Amino acid sequence: MRVLRVLIFGVVGVAAVAFAVANRQPVRFMLDPLSGPKGSLFLEAPLFVYLFAALLLGFMLGGFAAWISQGRWRRAARQRGDDVNRLKRENERLSRHLRVMERAPQIRAFVASQEAQQDRPLIH
């Protein structure tokens, strides 16, 4: 799987470099399309700069859209995590209570023996 990923990224990288080298001529990007070809509001850069900027912008917008659309799943996971933590704390509390209750007969017997010893006269 790792070799396949490296191979694919390598091919895409070589293609991107070849495209950039082949399209180094400056291209005018008009920011005001109503002014015509003689307009004064434009950017001039090689074509590959525009292409890479468009790819980067598309990647970022797609990632943002995916992040927004998955918000309900993140919220549900966070709520489930809170529920799990609350249930773990309750389980620990009940386990401690159960251990005390299991020892209750021993505790009662100990208390009864202590009371019995206190009722004995000091001299036999």
Summary of the structure (lengths in Angstrom):
residues: 124
radius of gyration: 37.6
end to end distance: 87.6
largest distance: 123.2
contacts: 231
relative contact order: 0.05
helix: 77%
strand: 8%
